[in-house]
Amino acid sequence: MAERVKRKRAYDSPRRREQAAATRLEILDAAQRLFERDGYAGTTMAAIAAEARVALKTVYVAFETKGGVLKALWNTRLRGAGENPPMAHHPRYREAVEDPDPERQLRLNAGNSRKGKLRIAALADLIRSAAPSDPELDALWKRINAEYHANQQVIVQSIAEKGALAPDLDVARATDILWTINHPNTWQLLVGVRRWTPEQYEQWPRPRST
């Protein structure tokens, strides 16, 4: 009897985890709809629960705070589908870092930037706007800026080690330029305000290699 119970628990455990993961994604999808429609301040945890058709307690257990919901939503959308490795280890990013051709590195990086912004640009704007009044989101926005800069520096350093950085650029300056070009604020200005297409944004000049 005890063995049958043990087997049943072992059998049910993966299923429960799958159900919990599915519920988590449903909550995040619901939250994104509400954040984009009503704004961060206008969205409540109760509204997220109602939109996702789950108990309010479920939302609190999964994310603790509204800022926690937005933080989890950012991480999920940034990394895309699948197992969601940290961006520094993401296959698309590693491809850009490790490509032996400097010109192709910049092109791959630009393509990654376009694809990423299509997923997260609206969320980045929400986080930036809410950061001044929410310490949790202020910390997240600072982390986003730091991670963007660090990731671009790795690519620039790789180009510099190949001797392919333009003579008038050092690593620090080239990193600042590439960070600015790929920053969510720049996407918002060019695509959101000036109505560039995502393809035009991708093709916008990048720091030169020799």
Backbone hydrogen bonds, N-H to C=O, Kabsch-Sander energy under -0.5 kcal/mol:
donor,donor_aa,acceptor,acceptor_aa,energy
5,V,1,M,-2.1
6,K,2,A,-2.3
7,R,3,E,-2.3
8,K,4,R,-2.3
9,R,5,V,-2.5
10,A,6,K,-2.3
11,Y,7,R,-2.3
12,D,8,K,-2.6
13,S,9,R,-1.9
15,R,11,Y,-0.7
16,R,12,D,-2.7
17,R,13,S,-2.3
18,E,14,P,-2.4
19,Q,15,R,-2.5
20,A,16,R,-2.6
21,A,17,R,-2.4
22,A,18,E,-2.4
23,T,19,Q,-2.5
24,R,20,A,-2.3
25,L,21,A,-2.1
26,E,22,A,-2.1
27,I,23,T,-2.3
28,L,24,R,-2.3
29,D,25,L,-2.7
30,A,26,E,-2.3
31,A,27,I,-2.7
32,Q,28,L,-2.4
33,R,29,D,-2.0
34,L,30,A,-2.1
35,F,31,A,-3.2
36,E,32,Q,-2.5
37,R,33,R,-1.5
38,D,34,L,-3.7
39,G,34,L,-0.6
39,G,35,F,-1.7
42,G,38,D,-0.5
43,T,40,Y,-1.2
48,I,44,T,-2.1
49,A,45,M,-2.4
50,A,46,A,-2.3
51,E,47,A,-2.6
52,A,48,I,-2.3
53,R,49,A,-0.9
54,V,49,A,-2.3
58,T,55,A,-0.7
59,V,55,A,-1.2
60,Y,56,L,-2.0
61,V,57,K,-2.8
62,A,58,T,-1.9
63,F,59,V,-2.3
64,E,60,Y,-2.1
65,T,63,F,-2.5
69,V,65,T,-1.6
70,L,66,K,-2.1
71,K,67,G,-2.5
72,A,68,G,-2.3
73,L,69,V,-2.4
74,W,70,L,-2.4
75,N,71,K,-2.3
76,T,72,A,-2.3
77,R,73,L,-2.5
78,L,74,W,-2.7
79,R,75,N,-1.6
80,G,76,T,-1.2
89,H,86,P,-2.3
90,H,87,M,-1.3
94,R,90,H,-2.8
95,E,91,P,-2.2
96,A,92,R,-1.5
97,V,93,Y,-2.2
98,E,94,R,-2.7
99,D,95,E,-1.2
105,Q,101,D,-2.1
106,L,102,P,-1.8
107,R,103,E,-1.8
108,L,104,R,-3.0
109,N,105,Q,-2.4
110,A,106,L,-2.3
111,G,107,R,-2.3
112,N,108,L,-2.6
113,S,109,N,-2.2
114,R,110,A,-2.2
115,K,111,G,-2.4
116,G,112,N,-2.6
117,K,113,S,-2.7
118,L,114,R,-1.8
119,R,115,K,-0.8
119,R,116,G,-1.0
120,I,116,G,-2.2
121,A,117,K,-2.3
124,A,120,I,-2.8
125,D,121,A,-2.0
126,L,122,A,-1.7
127,I,123,L,-2.7
128,R,124,A,-2.7
129,S,125,D,-2.3
130,A,126,L,-2.2
131,A,127,I,-1.8
133,S,130,A,-1.2
134,D,130,A,-0.6
134,D,131,A,-1.1
138,D,134,D,-2.6
139,A,135,P,-2.2
140,L,136,E,-1.6
141,W,137,L,-2.9
142,K,138,D,-2.1
143,R,139,A,-2.1
144,I,140,L,-2.7
145,N,141,W,-2.3
146,A,142,K,-2.3
147,E,143,R,-2.8
148,Y,144,I,-2.6
149,H,145,N,-2.2
150,A,146,A,-2.5
151,N,147,E,-2.7
152,Q,148,Y,-2.0
153,Q,149,H,-2.1
154,V,150,A,-1.6
155,I,151,N,-1.2
156,V,152,Q,-2.4
157,Q,153,Q,-2.9
158,S,154,V,-1.9
159,I,155,I,-2.1
160,A,156,V,-2.7
161,E,157,Q,-2.4
162,K,158,S,-0.8
162,K,159,I,-0.7
163,G,160,A,-2.0
164,A,159,I,-2.0
166,A,208,R,-1.5
169,L,166,A,-2.2
174,A,170,D,-2.6
175,T,171,V,-2.5
176,D,172,A,-2.1
177,I,173,R,-2.1
178,L,174,A,-2.7
179,W,175,T,-2.8
180,T,176,D,-2.1
181,I,177,I,-2.5
182,N,178,L,-2.0
183,H,179,W,-0.6
183,H,180,T,-0.8
186,T,183,H,-0.8
187,W,183,H,-1.6
188,Q,184,P,-2.4
189,L,185,N,-2.1
190,L,186,T,-2.6
191,V,187,W,-2.9
192,G,187,W,-1.4
193,V,188,Q,-1.7
194,R,189,L,-2.3
196,W,190,L,-3.0
201,Y,197,T,-2.1
202,E,198,P,-2.2
203,Q,199,E,-1.8
204,W,200,Q,-0.6
204,W,201,Y,-1.0
210,T,164,A,-2.6
